């Protein structure tokens, strides 16, 4: 049985799935938008990595953000790297089962209002 965090897919499969060049994925990795697992120097992506990549792809191609904009926006999503955040909102209902970045129709209320959220997460630093 595979988990969503288990690295399964190589860069060629993911590039074909997203319809981007493999070099695009390398650039996103270089800019720390995604951190794939490595096995024998080969990049391997999990199902959660694929969801993150689809979100990044959406931000760049549908919303028109550049890499710096994506970095800034992702910095506002504490759940991007932390699984304990429960700050995803869709309309008025808080969705405790799905992280913000997994669904392009949700947004993170933590980034919107800097509310205190789960005690094990780091607080967002706003300058």
N, C-alpha and C positions, 0 to 999 in steps of 0.2 A: 504494500500500500504506500502510495506517495503522498507527501504533505505538500502544501503550497509553497513551502520554503526550501524544498529539496531541488538542487540544481539539476536540470534535465536537458536543456536545449542549448545547442551551440549557437554561435553568432550568426552563422549562415541561415539557420532556421528562423531565428528571430528577425533578422533583416528582411527575409522574404515575407514573413507574416505581417510585418509593419510596412512593407513596401518602401524600405529605405536601404541605402547602401551600407554595408558593414562598417565602413569608415565613419559613418554618422554615429553609429553606436559607440565606436571607439572615442570619438570626440565627446560625446555625452559622458562617457566614463572618465575621460581626461579632465572634464570640468566638474566631476564629482556629482553628476546628476543621478548616476546609477553605479553601483558597485557589484558587478557579477562575481560569482565564485570562480575559483581557478582550480583546474585539475590538469596536471602535466602541462602547464603553461597555456591551457585552452580555457577560454571564457565559457562559463556555463550559467545559464539563466534559469531561475525558478519561475513557477506560475505567478508568484507575487512580483517578481522582477518584470515579468511581461505586463502585468497590470500597471506597474509604475511607468514602464516605457510607453505604454499606450496613453497614459495621462500626460507624459512629457510630449509625446507626439501631438496630442490634442492641443496642448498649450502653444506649441510652436506653429502648427499648421492651421489650426482653426481659430485660435485667439491672437495669433500674430506676434507672440512674444519671442524675443531673442534669448540666447543662452543666459545672459545676465539677468534678464527678467524672470526666466524660469528658476534660476538659482535663488533670487530674492523671494519669489512666491513660495517655493518649496521650503525655504527657511521659516516660513510662517506656519507650516504644517508640522506640528510636533510629532504627529503620528507617522510621518514619512519614515522615520527611523525607530520610533518607539511604538510598541504594540499596546501600551497601557493607556494611550490617549483615547478618550471617549467623547471627543469634541465635534463629531460630525453631525451636521444638520441638513435636513431636506425639508424646506418649508419651515414649519414650526416643530416638527417631530424630531427628537434626538434619536439617531440610529446608533444603538450600542453594538450592533453586530457587524457593521461595515465601516472601515476607515474612510475618511474624506476622499483621499486620492483614488479610491477604488471605483468611484462613481462620479462622472463629470457633472451630474446634476446636483451634487451636494456641495457644501462649503464648510469650512471649519470655523465655528463660532469662536474658538479660542483665538484664532488669528484676528478675528474681527474686533473682539472686545477685550482681549488680553485677560480674560477671566482666569481665576485660579482653577486649575483642573487637577486631575488625580495627583496625589501626593508624591508618587514616585517619578513623575515626569519633571523635566527641567522647565522653569518658567521662561517664556519668550522674552528676549531682551529687545526692547524697542528704544532706538536712539532718537 
